[in-house]
């Protein structure tokens, strides 16, 4: 079978709200079949996001604490509950037309998990799936969260892998609404900081492998509204 092409948009450090709007623009173009599939990779400035199934009671910090920490909070249109995004965490947003892969959302989630598990394996970390909870786990602690939106078989949102993330921010939420499990990072497991570029490179390689796609990087770095759809073609 001929492999499909996914455009890679690597944006560095961004604000969540800008990239949420960018996703919507790319989603619309993908739905209209005006562009190919896109994978956005980024780090976000500190933010809490609450999914459609989430509860604001799972945010433990008050408004004053959030202001001191400089953390915004958004109720957004993905599945799942509350999570944290911040510097040192690689966030991936695949915007794919699943009609070109398979019409199975559960398989899509498992494939995202597999991309992360293979990436962790490169760093000699044994990541595992949990039959009760979405995401990737190391010794019972979540190292990667997954929350998606699928409409007309086009995907949005995605995954967040803790690399050198400041895990203290997770103490002010009940991550993903799960009370009895903790959160970890590659840095914490290995007891050393890890080069994010190396992790991102492995994520891209494993995404290509699991989804059987060719990755082509987009050279233009831009945030916000797309002024010219041809930037992605």
ABEGO torsion letter per residue (X at the ends): XBBBBBBBBBAEBBBAAAAAAAAAAAAAAAAAGABBBBBBBBBBBBBBBBBAABBAAABABBAAAAAAAGBBBBBBABBEBBBBBBBGBBBBBBBBBAAAABBBAAAAAAAAAAAAAAAAAAAGBBBBBBAABBEBBBGGBBABBBBBBBBGGBBBEEBBBBBABBAAAAAABBBGGBAABBBBBAAAAAGBBBBAAAAAAAAAAAAAAAAGBBBBBBABBBBEBBABAAAAX
